[in-house]
Amino acid sequence: MPKLKTRKSIAKRMKITKSGKVKRGKPGSRHYKAGKDADTRRNLRGTEICVGKVAKKMKQAIAPGR
């Protein structure tokens, strides 16, 4: 059976941490910030951890051999 390929589009957007969690940036934080209130802009800072079935699928897409 051939080797499974990494989904590069997902690998560029997400990262697997050392403990195995999937880390990603929050959506909606690139532009149009003037239209958002301060609370929303503050909540868009930093990264987020994916959970549940989404995290499992993303981890499989990023590192298919593991």
PDB file of N, CA, C, O and CB in Angstrom:
ATOM      1  N   MET A   1       0.848  -1.191   0.000  1.00  0.00           N
ATOM      2  CA  MET A   1       0.000   0.000   0.000  1.00  0.00           C
ATOM      3  C   MET A   1       0.890   1.249   0.000  1.00  0.00           C
ATOM      4  O   MET A   1       1.878   1.300   0.732  1.00  0.00           O
ATOM      5  CB  MET A   1      -0.963   0.001   1.234  1.00  0.00           C
ATOM      6  N   PRO A   2       0.549   2.253  -0.812  1.00  0.00           N
ATOM      7  CA  PRO A   2       1.392   3.454  -0.855  1.00  0.00           C
ATOM      8  C   PRO A   2       1.268   4.288   0.419  1.00  0.00           C
ATOM      9  O   PRO A   2       0.320   4.151   1.194  1.00  0.00           O
ATOM     10  CB  PRO A   2       1.025   4.308  -2.066  1.00  0.00           C
ATOM     11  N   LYS A   3       2.254   5.151   0.603  1.00  0.00           N
ATOM     12  CA  LYS A   3       2.243   6.029   1.768  1.00  0.00           C
ATOM     13  C   LYS A   3       1.086   7.012   1.670  1.00  0.00           C
ATOM     14  O   LYS A   3       0.723   7.439   0.574  1.00  0.00           O
ATOM     15  CB  LYS A   3       3.580   6.783   1.898  1.00  0.00           C
ATOM     16  N   LEU A   4       0.511   7.367   2.797  1.00  0.00           N
ATOM     17  CA  LEU A   4      -0.568   8.356   2.825  1.00  0.00           C
ATOM     18  C   LEU A   4       0.025   9.752   2.790  1.00  0.00           C
ATOM     19  O   LEU A   4       1.034  10.027   3.439  1.00  0.00           O
ATOM     20  CB  LEU A   4      -1.460   8.175   4.079  1.00  0.00           C
ATOM     21  N   LYS A   5      -0.607  10.625   2.032  1.00  0.00           N
ATOM     22  CA  LYS A   5      -0.084  11.985   1.887  1.00  0.00           C
ATOM     23  C   LYS A   5      -0.679  12.923   2.925  1.00  0.00           C
ATOM     24  O   LYS A   5      -1.820  12.756   3.357  1.00  0.00           O
ATOM     25  CB  LYS A   5      -0.368  12.515   0.486  1.00  0.00           C
ATOM     26  N   THR A   6       0.116  13.915   3.318  1.00  0.00           N
ATOM     27  CA  THR A   6      -0.324  14.952   4.242  1.00  0.00           C
ATOM     28  C   THR A   6      -1.186  15.948   3.492  1.00  0.00           C
ATOM     29  O   THR A   6      -0.872  16.309   2.358  1.00  0.00           O
ATOM     30  CB  THR A   6       0.881  15.658   4.909  1.00  0.00           C
ATOM     31  N   ARG A   7      -2.278  16.401   4.116  1.00  0.00           N
ATOM     32  CA  ARG A   7      -3.096  17.466   3.530  1.00  0.00           C
ATOM     33  C   ARG A   7      -2.396  18.786   3.807  1.00  0.00           C
ATOM     34  O   ARG A   7      -2.499  19.328   4.908  1.00  0.00           O
ATOM     35  CB  ARG A   7      -4.561  17.465   4.111  1.00  0.00           C
ATOM     36  N   LYS A   8      -1.688  19.302   2.818  1.00  0.00           N
ATOM     37  CA  LYS A   8      -0.849  20.479   3.012  1.00  0.00           C
ATOM     38  C   LYS A   8      -1.647  21.725   3.381  1.00  0.00           C
ATOM     39  O   LYS A   8      -1.170  22.556   4.154  1.00  0.00           O
ATOM     40  CB  LYS A   8      -0.052  20.745   1.766  1.00  0.00           C
ATOM     41  N   SER A   9      -2.860  21.865   2.837  1.00  0.00           N
ATOM     42  CA  SER A   9      -3.667  23.046   3.151  1.00  0.00           C
ATOM     43  C   SER A   9      -4.022  23.087   4.638  1.00  0.00           C
ATOM     44  O   SER A   9      -4.078  24.160   5.239  1.00  0.00           O
ATOM     45  CB  SER A   9      -4.949  23.060   2.300  1.00  0.00           C
ATOM     46  N   ILE A  10      -4.259  21.921   5.223  1.00  0.00           N
ATOM     47  CA  ILE A  10      -4.579  21.854   6.658  1.00  0.00           C
ATOM     48  C   ILE A  10      -3.303  21.995   7.487  1.00  0.00           C
ATOM     49  O   ILE A  10      -3.303  22.652   8.528  1.00  0.00           O
ATOM     50  CB  ILE A  10      -5.299  20.517   7.001  1.00  0.00           C
ATOM     51  N   ALA A  11      -2.223  21.377   7.024  1.00  0.00           N
ATOM     52  CA  ALA A  11      -0.956  21.420   7.765  1.00  0.00           C
ATOM     53  C   ALA A  11      -0.419  22.839   7.885  1.00  0.00           C
ATOM     54  O   ALA A  11       0.252  23.164   8.864  1.00  0.00           O
ATOM     55  CB  ALA A  11       0.083  20.534   7.086  1.00  0.00           C
ATOM     56  N   LYS A  12      -0.708  23.700   6.889  1.00  0.00           N
ATOM     57  CA  LYS A  12      -0.245  25.082   6.951  1.00  0.00           C
ATOM     58  C   LYS A  12      -1.043  25.903   7.962  1.00  0.00           C
ATOM     59  O   LYS A  12      -0.540  26.895   8.489  1.00  0.00           O
ATOM     60  CB  LYS A  12      -0.335  25.726   5.574  1.00  0.00           C
ATOM     61  N   ARG A  13      -2.263  25.503   8.231  1.00  0.00           N
ATOM     62  CA  ARG A  13      -3.142  26.277   9.105  1.00  0.00           C
ATOM     63  C   ARG A  13      -3.161  25.769  10.540  1.00  0.00           C
ATOM     64  O   ARG A  13      -3.503  26.520  11.453  1.00  0.00           O
ATOM     65  CB  ARG A  13      -4.537  26.267   8.558  1.00  0.00           C
ATOM     66  N   MET A  14      -2.801  24.514  10.753  1.00  0.00           N
ATOM     67  CA  MET A  14      -2.888  23.910  12.077  1.00  0.00           C
ATOM     68  C   MET A  14      -1.576  23.259  12.452  1.00  0.00           C
ATOM     69  O   MET A  14      -0.744  22.957  11.596  1.00  0.00           O
ATOM     70  CB  MET A  14      -4.017  22.888  12.132  1.00  0.00           C
ATOM     71  N   LYS A  15      -1.402  23.047  13.757  1.00  0.00           N
ATOM     72  CA  LYS A  15      -0.172  22.455  14.268  1.00  0.00           C
ATOM     73  C   LYS A  15      -0.533  21.460  15.364  1.00  0.00           C
ATOM     74  O   LYS A  15      -1.446  21.696  16.154  1.00  0.00           O
ATOM     75  CB  LYS A  15       0.803  23.549  14.803  1.00  0.00           C
ATOM     76  N   ILE A  16       0.194  20.346  15.401  1.00  0.00           N
ATOM     77  CA  ILE A  16      -0.002  19.375  16.475  1.00  0.00           C
ATOM     78  C   ILE A  16       0.994  19.689  17.573  1.00  0.00           C
ATOM     79  O   ILE A  16       2.198  19.764  17.326  1.00  0.00           O
ATOM     80  CB  ILE A  16       0.166  17.905  15.964  1.00  0.00           C
ATOM     81  N   THR A  17       0.488  19.875  18.796  1.00  0.00           N
ATOM     82  CA  THR A  17       1.359  20.199  19.918  1.00  0.00           C
ATOM     83  C   THR A  17       2.097  18.944  20.381  1.00  0.00           C
ATOM     84  O   THR A  17       1.821  17.842  19.907  1.00  0.00           O
ATOM     85  CB  THR A  17       0.548  20.814  21.080  1.00  0.00           C
ATOM     86  N   LYS A  18       3.029  19.119  21.301  1.00  0.00           N
ATOM     87  CA  LYS A  18       3.823  17.992  21.792  1.00  0.00           C
ATOM     88  C   LYS A  18       2.945  16.956  22.498  1.00  0.00           C
ATOM     89  O   LYS A  18       3.224  15.758  22.442  1.00  0.00           O
ATOM     90  CB  LYS A  18       4.916  18.491  22.746  1.00  0.00           C
ATOM     91  N   SER A  19       1.893  17.417  23.156  1.00  0.00           N
ATOM     92  CA  SER A  19       0.999  16.496  23.853  1.00  0.00           C
ATOM     93  C   SER A  19      -0.046  15.878  22.926  1.00  0.00           C
ATOM     94  O   SER A  19      -0.848  15.053  23.364  1.00  0.00           O
ATOM     95  CB  SER A  19       0.308  17.215  24.990  1.00  0.00           C
ATOM     96  N   GLY A  20      -0.044  16.275  21.631  1.00  0.00           N
ATOM     97  CA  GLY A  20      -0.947  15.645  20.670  1.00  0.00           C
ATOM     98  C   GLY A  20      -2.227  16.405  20.384  1.00  0.00           C
ATOM     99  O   GLY A  20      -3.091  15.909  19.661  1.00  0.00           O
ATOM    100  N   LYS A  21      -2.366  17.614  20.945  1.00  0.00           N
ATOM    101  CA  LYS A  21      -3.561  18.410  20.669  1.00  0.00           C
ATOM    102  C   LYS A  21      -3.383  19.170  19.358  1.00  0.00           C
ATOM    103  O   LYS A  21      -2.259  19.402  18.912  1.00  0.00           O
ATOM    104  CB  LYS A  21      -3.848  19.394  21.833  1.00  0.00           C
ATOM    105  N   VAL A  22      -4.506  19.555  18.743  1.00  0.00           N
ATOM    106  CA  VAL A  22      -4.453  20.299  17.479  1.00  0.00           C
ATOM    107  C   VAL A  22      -4.728  21.767  17.774  1.00  0.00           C
ATOM    108  O   VAL A  22      -5.771  22.123  18.322  1.00  0.00           O
ATOM    109  CB  VAL A  22      -5.484  19.735  16.437  1.00  0.00           C
ATOM    110  N   LYS A  23      -3.761  22.619  17.396  1.00  0.00           N
ATOM    111  CA  LYS A  23      -3.838  24.044  17.667  1.00  0.00           C
ATOM    112  C   LYS A  23      -4.097  24.784  16.360  1.00  0.00           C
ATOM    113  O   LYS A  23      -3.511  24.451  15.329  1.00  0.00           O
ATOM    114  CB  LYS A  23      -2.541  24.553  18.345  1.00  0.00           C
ATOM    115  N   ARG A  24      -4.983  25.797  16.398  1.00  0.00           N
ATOM    116  CA  ARG A  24      -5.285  26.559  15.194  1.00  0.00           C
ATOM    117  C   ARG A  24      -5.557  28.011  15.545  1.00  0.00           C
ATOM    118  O   ARG A  24      -5.851  28.339  16.694  1.00  0.00           O
ATOM    119  CB  ARG A  24      -6.485  25.954  14.455  1.00  0.00           C
ATOM    120  N   GLY A  25      -5.457  28.883  14.539  1.00  0.00           N
ATOM    121  CA  GLY A  25      -5.795  30.286  14.720  1.00  0.00           C
ATOM    122  C   GLY A  25      -7.298  30.477  14.680  1.00  0.00           C
ATOM    123  O   GLY A  25      -8.012  29.658  14.102  1.00  0.00           O
ATOM    124  N   LYS A  26      -7.774  31.525  15.276  1.00  0.00           N
ATOM    125  CA  LYS A  26      -9.215  31.773  15.298  1.00  0.00           C
ATOM    126  C   LYS A  26      -9.661  32.440  13.999  1.00  0.00           C
ATOM    127  O   LYS A  26      -8.978  33.331  13.495  1.00  0.00           O
ATOM    128  CB  LYS A  26      -9.595  32.649  16.509  1.00  0.00           C
ATOM    129  N   PRO A  27     -10.801  32.018  13.455  1.00  0.00           N
ATOM    130  CA  PRO A  27     -11.278  32.622  12.212  1.00  0.00           C
ATOM    131  C   PRO A  27     -11.842  34.017  12.447  1.00  0.00           C
ATOM    132  O   PRO A  27     -12.352  34.321  13.525  1.00  0.00           O
ATOM    133  CB  PRO A  27     -12.337  31.737  11.567  1.00  0.00           C
ATOM    134  N   GLY A  28     -11.743  34.854  11.429  1.00  0.00           N
ATOM    135  CA  GLY A  28     -12.306  36.199  11.519  1.00  0.00           C
ATOM    136  C   GLY A  28     -11.360  37.230  12.086  1.00  0.00           C
ATOM    137  O   GLY A  28     -11.786  38.327  12.446  1.00  0.00           O
ATOM    138  N   SER A  29     -10.076  36.900  12.173  1.00  0.00           N
ATOM    139  CA  SER A  29      -9.138  37.826  12.807  1.00  0.00           C
ATOM    140  C   SER A  29      -8.195  38.507  11.818  1.00  0.00           C
ATOM    141  O   SER A  29      -7.239  39.157  12.239  1.00  0.00           O
ATOM    142  CB  SER A  29      -8.330  37.094  13.840  1.00  0.00           C
ATOM    143  N   ARG A  30      -8.437  38.377  10.531  1.00  0.00           N
ATOM    144  CA  ARG A  30      -7.515  38.922   9.527  1.00  0.00           C
ATOM    145  C   ARG A  30      -7.811  40.388   9.194  1.00  0.00           C
ATOM    146  O   ARG A  30      -6.915  41.231   9.235  1.00  0.00           O
ATOM    147  CB  ARG A  30      -7.584  38.086   8.255  1.00  0.00           C
ATOM    148  N   HIS A  31      -9.060  40.682   8.868  1.00  0.00           N
ATOM    149  CA  HIS A  31      -9.386  42.054   8.461  1.00  0.00           C
ATOM    150  C   HIS A  31     -10.816  42.373   8.884  1.00  0.00           C
ATOM    151  O   HIS A  31     -11.484  41.541   9.497  1.00  0.00           O
ATOM    152  CB  HIS A  31      -9.211  42.242   6.920  1.00  0.00           C
ATOM    153  N   TYR A  32     -11.285  43.575   8.556  1.00  0.00           N
ATOM    154  CA  TYR A  32     -12.594  44.094   8.989  1.00  0.00           C
ATOM    155  C   TYR A  32     -12.671  44.200  10.509  1.00  0.00           C
ATOM    156  O   TYR A  32     -13.723  43.943  11.093  1.00  0.00           O
ATOM    157  CB  TYR A  32     -13.729  43.193   8.471  1.00  0.00           C
ATOM    158  N   LYS A  33     -11.580  44.570  11.145  1.00  0.00           N
ATOM    159  CA  LYS A  33     -11.577  44.659  12.609  1.00  0.00           C
ATOM    160  C   LYS A  33     -12.243  45.928  13.113  1.00  0.00           C
ATOM    161  O   LYS A  33     -12.688  45.985  14.259  1.00  0.00           O
ATOM    162  CB  LYS A  33     -10.160  44.593  13.131  1.00  0.00           C
ATOM    163  N   ALA A  34     -12.314  46.945  12.262  1.00  0.00           N
ATOM    164  CA  ALA A  34     -12.931  48.197  12.702  1.00  0.00           C
ATOM    165  C   ALA A  34     -14.420  48.013  12.970  1.00  0.00           C
ATOM    166  O   ALA A  34     -14.997  48.734  13.784  1.00  0.00           O
ATOM    167  CB  ALA A  34     -12.720  49.294  11.655  1.00  0.00           C
ATOM    168  N   GLY A  35     -15.042  47.059  12.296  1.00  0.00           N
ATOM    169  CA  GLY A  35     -16.469  46.809  12.477  1.00  0.00           C
ATOM    170  C   GLY A  35     -16.801  45.941  13.673  1.00  0.00           C
ATOM    171  O   GLY A  35     -17.972  45.754  14.002  1.00  0.00           O
ATOM    172  N   LYS A  36     -15.779  45.411  14.325  1.00  0.00           N
ATOM    173  CA  LYS A  36     -16.005  44.547  15.491  1.00  0.00           C
ATOM    174  C   LYS A  36     -15.762  45.344  16.767  1.00  0.00           C
ATOM    175  O   LYS A  36     -14.938  46.258  16.789  1.00  0.00           O
ATOM    176  CB  LYS A  36     -15.081  43.291  15.446  1.00  0.00           C
ATOM    177  N   ASP A  37     -16.476  44.996  17.818  1.00  0.00           N
ATOM    178  CA  ASP A  37     -16.269  45.715  19.073  1.00  0.00           C
ATOM    179  C   ASP A  37     -15.013  45.185  19.776  1.00  0.00           C
ATOM    180  O   ASP A  37     -14.455  44.163  19.376  1.00  0.00           O
ATOM    181  CB  ASP A  37     -17.513  45.577  19.996  1.00  0.00           C
ATOM    182  N   ALA A  38     -14.583  45.881  20.811  1.00  0.00           N
ATOM    183  CA  ALA A  38     -13.315  45.587  21.482  1.00  0.00           C
ATOM    184  C   ALA A  38     -13.296  44.188  22.088  1.00  0.00           C
ATOM    185  O   ALA A  38     -12.269  43.510  22.058  1.00  0.00           O
ATOM    186  CB  ALA A  38     -13.048  46.616  22.564  1.00  0.00           C
ATOM    187  N   ASP A  39     -14.429  43.754  22.639  1.00  0.00           N
ATOM    188  CA  ASP A  39     -14.479  42.416  23.239  1.00  0.00           C
ATOM    189  C   ASP A  39     -14.222  41.336  22.191  1.00  0.00           C
ATOM    190  O   ASP A  39     -13.475  40.386  22.425  1.00  0.00           O
ATOM    191  CB  ASP A  39     -15.840  42.179  23.916  1.00  0.00           C
ATOM    192  N   THR A  40     -14.846  41.499  21.049  1.00  0.00           N
ATOM    193  CA  THR A  40     -14.672  40.523  19.971  1.00  0.00           C
ATOM    194  C   THR A  40     -13.230  40.504  19.489  1.00  0.00           C
ATOM    195  O   THR A  40     -12.656  39.433  19.293  1.00  0.00           O
ATOM    196  CB  THR A  40     -15.615  40.836  18.801  1.00  0.00           C
ATOM    197  N   ARG A  41     -12.639  41.677  19.296  1.00  0.00           N
ATOM    198  CA  ARG A  41     -11.250  41.745  18.837  1.00  0.00           C
ATOM    199  C   ARG A  41     -10.311  41.112  19.855  1.00  0.00           C
ATOM    200  O   ARG A  41      -9.351  40.441  19.478  1.00  0.00           O
ATOM    201  CB  ARG A  41     -10.840  43.200  18.575  1.00  0.00           C
ATOM    202  N   ARG A  42     -10.575  41.316  21.118  1.00  0.00           N
ATOM    203  CA  ARG A  42      -9.733  40.742  22.172  1.00  0.00           C
ATOM    204  C   ARG A  42      -9.862  39.219  22.171  1.00  0.00           C
ATOM    205  O   ARG A  42      -8.872  38.513  22.364  1.00  0.00           O
ATOM    206  CB  ARG A  42     -10.121  41.318  23.560  1.00  0.00           C
ATOM    207  N   ASN A  43     -11.063  38.716  21.958  1.00  0.00           N
ATOM    208  CA  ASN A  43     -11.274  37.269  21.940  1.00  0.00           C
ATOM    209  C   ASN A  43     -10.660  36.592  20.717  1.00  0.00           C
ATOM    210  O   ASN A  43     -10.423  35.384  20.728  1.00  0.00           O
ATOM    211  CB  ASN A  43     -12.748  36.970  21.990  1.00  0.00           C
ATOM    212  N   LEU A  44     -10.404  37.364  19.668  1.00  0.00           N
ATOM    213  CA  LEU A  44      -9.804  36.805  18.458  1.00  0.00           C
ATOM    214  C   LEU A  44      -8.296  36.647  18.562  1.00  0.00           C
ATOM    215  O   LEU A  44      -7.681  36.041  17.685  1.00  0.00           O
ATOM    216  CB  LEU A  44     -10.133  37.673  17.278  1.00  0.00           C
ATOM    217  N   ARG A  45      -7.690  37.180  19.614  1.00  0.00           N
ATOM    218  CA  ARG A  45      -6.246  37.046  19.793  1.00  0.00           C
ATOM    219  C   ARG A  45      -5.871  35.610  20.117  1.00  0.00           C
ATOM    220  O   ARG A  45      -6.681  34.846  20.643  1.00  0.00           O
ATOM    221  CB  ARG A  45      -5.753  37.981  20.898  1.00  0.00           C
ATOM    222  N   GLY A  46      -4.644  35.255  19.802  1.00  0.00           N
ATOM    223  CA  GLY A  46      -4.119  33.958  20.212  1.00  0.00           C
ATOM    224  C   GLY A  46      -4.638  32.798  19.384  1.00  0.00           C
ATOM    225  O   GLY A  46      -5.134  32.984  18.273  1.00  0.00           O
ATOM    226  N   THR A  47      -4.520  31.610  19.933  1.00  0.00           N
ATOM    227  CA  THR A  47      -4.912  30.395  19.228  1.00  0.00           C
ATOM    228  C   THR A  47      -5.958  29.638  20.020  1.00  0.00           C
ATOM    229  O   THR A  47      -6.292  29.994  21.150  1.00  0.00           O
ATOM    230  CB  THR A  47      -3.697  29.502  18.966  1.00  0.00           C
ATOM    231  N   GLU A  48      -6.467  28.581  19.398  1.00  0.00           N
ATOM    232  CA  GLU A  48      -7.523  27.775  19.972  1.00  0.00           C
ATOM    233  C   GLU A  48      -7.152  26.301  19.814  1.00  0.00           C
ATOM    234  O   GLU A  48      -6.436  25.936  18.881  1.00  0.00           O
ATOM    235  CB  GLU A  48      -8.892  28.087  19.302  1.00  0.00           C
ATOM    236  N   ILE A  49      -7.627  25.474  20.705  1.00  0.00           N
ATOM    237  CA  ILE A  49      -7.406  24.033  20.613  1.00  0.00           C
ATOM    238  C   ILE A  49      -8.661  23.388  20.033  1.00  0.00           C
ATOM    239  O   ILE A  49      -9.767  23.613  20.525  1.00  0.00           O
ATOM    240  CB  ILE A  49      -7.054  23.421  22.011  1.00  0.00           C
ATOM    241  N   CYS A  50      -8.482  22.581  18.981  1.00  0.00           N
ATOM    242  CA  CYS A  50      -9.603  21.845  18.398  1.00  0.00           C
ATOM    243  C   CYS A  50      -9.957  20.677  19.319  1.00  0.00           C
ATOM    244  O   CYS A  50      -9.076  20.078  19.935  1.00  0.00           O
ATOM    245  CB  CYS A  50      -9.256  21.337  16.957  1.00  0.00           C
ATOM    246  N   VAL A  51     -11.239  20.358  19.408  1.00  0.00           N
ATOM    247  CA  VAL A  51     -11.680  19.266  20.271  1.00  0.00           C
ATOM    248  C   VAL A  51     -12.622  18.339  19.511  1.00  0.00           C
ATOM    249  O   VAL A  51     -13.195  18.716  18.489  1.00  0.00           O
ATOM    250  CB  VAL A  51     -12.370  19.815  21.534  1.00  0.00           C
ATOM    251  N   GLY A  52     -12.772  17.134  20.020  1.00  0.00           N
ATOM    252  CA  GLY A  52     -13.755  16.193  19.508  1.00  0.00           C
ATOM    253  C   GLY A  52     -13.391  15.571  18.171  1.00  0.00           C
ATOM    254  O   GLY A  52     -12.222  15.343  17.861  1.00  0.00           O
ATOM    255  N   LYS A  53     -14.436  15.303  17.386  1.00  0.00           N
ATOM    256  CA  LYS A  53     -14.246  14.635  16.104  1.00  0.00           C
ATOM    257  C   LYS A  53     -13.462  15.490  15.119  1.00  0.00           C
ATOM    258  O   LYS A  53     -12.724  14.968  14.284  1.00  0.00           O
ATOM    259  CB  LYS A  53     -15.583  14.269  15.508  1.00  0.00           C
ATOM    260  N   VAL A  54     -13.627  16.810  15.221  1.00  0.00           N
ATOM    261  CA  VAL A  54     -12.898  17.722  14.329  1.00  0.00           C
ATOM    262  C   VAL A  54     -11.399  17.551  14.541  1.00  0.00           C
ATOM    263  O   VAL A  54     -10.639  17.453  13.578  1.00  0.00           O
ATOM    264  CB  VAL A  54     -13.319  19.201  14.576  1.00  0.00           C
ATOM    265  N   ALA A  55     -10.975  17.515  15.800  1.00  0.00           N
ATOM    266  CA  ALA A  55      -9.557  17.368  16.112  1.00  0.00           C
ATOM    267  C   ALA A  55      -9.023  16.037  15.600  1.00  0.00           C
ATOM    268  O   ALA A  55      -7.909  15.967  15.082  1.00  0.00           O
ATOM    269  CB  ALA A  55      -9.325  17.485  17.620  1.00  0.00           C
ATOM    270  N   LYS A  56      -9.808  14.998  15.744  1.00  0.00           N
ATOM    271  CA  LYS A  56      -9.381  13.680  15.301  1.00  0.00           C
ATOM    272  C   LYS A  56      -9.182  13.642  13.787  1.00  0.00           C
ATOM    273  O   LYS A  56      -8.204  13.075  13.301  1.00  0.00           O
ATOM    274  CB  LYS A  56     -10.400  12.627  15.724  1.00  0.00           C
ATOM    275  N   LYS A  57     -10.108  14.244  13.046  1.00  0.00           N
ATOM    276  CA  LYS A  57     -10.008  14.278  11.590  1.00  0.00           C
ATOM    277  C   LYS A  57      -8.824  15.132  11.136  1.00  0.00           C
ATOM    278  O   LYS A  57      -8.113  14.770  10.199  1.00  0.00           O
ATOM    279  CB  LYS A  57     -11.306  14.812  10.983  1.00  0.00           C
ATOM    280  N   MET A  58      -8.620  16.269  11.805  1.00  0.00           N
ATOM    281  CA  MET A  58      -7.515  17.147  11.434  1.00  0.00           C
ATOM    282  C   MET A  58      -6.167  16.482  11.714  1.00  0.00           C
ATOM    283  O   MET A  58      -5.237  16.593  10.915  1.00  0.00           O
ATOM    284  CB  MET A  58      -7.616  18.477  12.191  1.00  0.00           C
ATOM    285  N   LYS A  59      -6.068  15.798  12.837  1.00  0.00           N
ATOM    286  CA  LYS A  59      -4.828  15.108  13.188  1.00  0.00           C
ATOM    287  C   LYS A  59      -4.512  14.015  12.162  1.00  0.00           C
ATOM    288  O   LYS A  59      -3.353  13.815  11.799  1.00  0.00           O
ATOM    289  CB  LYS A  59      -4.932  14.500  14.604  1.00  0.00           C
ATOM    290  N   GLN A  60      -5.540  13.317  11.703  1.00  0.00           N
ATOM    291  CA  GLN A  60      -5.359  12.279  10.695  1.00  0.00           C
ATOM    292  C   GLN A  60      -4.922  12.886   9.362  1.00  0.00           C
ATOM    293  O   GLN A  60      -4.137  12.279   8.634  1.00  0.00           O
ATOM    294  CB  GLN A  60      -6.655  11.477  10.514  1.00  0.00           C
ATOM    295  N   ALA A  61      -5.429  14.085   9.038  1.00  0.00           N
ATOM    296  CA  ALA A  61      -5.086  14.731   7.781  1.00  0.00           C
ATOM    297  C   ALA A  61      -3.660  15.294   7.807  1.00  0.00           C
ATOM    298  O   ALA A  61      -2.968  15.298   6.789  1.00  0.00           O
ATOM    299  CB  ALA A  61      -6.084  15.843   7.477  1.00  0.00           C
ATOM    300  N   ILE A  62      -3.232  15.769   8.980  1.00  0.00           N
ATOM    301  CA  ILE A  62      -1.895  16.369   9.095  1.00  0.00           C
ATOM    302  C   ILE A  62      -0.819  15.281   9.175  1.00  0.00           C
ATOM    303  O   ILE A  62       0.195  15.353   8.482  1.00  0.00           O
ATOM    304  CB  ILE A  62      -1.818  17.288  10.341  1.00  0.00           C
ATOM    305  N   ALA A  63      -1.046  14.281  10.019  1.00  0.00           N
ATOM    306  CA  ALA A  63      -0.062  13.212  10.209  1.00  0.00           C
ATOM    307  C   ALA A  63      -0.743  11.862   9.981  1.00  0.00           C
ATOM    308  O   ALA A  63      -1.085  11.179  10.947  1.00  0.00           O
ATOM    309  CB  ALA A  63       0.574  13.279  11.638  1.00  0.00           C
ATOM    310  N   PRO A  64      -0.947  11.465   8.720  1.00  0.00           N
ATOM    311  CA  PRO A  64      -1.727  10.255   8.449  1.00  0.00           C
ATOM    312  C   PRO A  64      -1.077   8.962   8.904  1.00  0.00           C
ATOM    313  O   PRO A  64      -1.785   7.983   9.139  1.00  0.00           O
ATOM    314  CB  PRO A  64      -1.997  10.163   7.002  1.00  0.00           C
ATOM    315  N   GLY A  65       0.235   8.915   9.036  1.00  0.00           N
ATOM    316  CA  GLY A  65       0.905   7.686   9.424  1.00  0.00           C
ATOM    317  C   GLY A  65       0.863   7.378  10.899  1.00  0.00           C
ATOM    318  O   GLY A  65       1.117   6.241  11.297  1.00  0.00           O
ATOM    319  N   ARG A  66       0.545   8.375  11.733  1.00  0.00           N
ATOM    320  CA  ARG A  66       0.599   8.179  13.192  1.00  0.00           C
ATOM    321  C   ARG A  66      -0.680   7.612  13.727  1.00  0.00           C
ATOM    322  O   ARG A  66      -0.800   7.388  14.931  1.00  0.00           O
ATOM    323  CB  ARG A  66       0.899   9.478  13.896  1.00  0.00           C
TER     324      ARG A  66
END
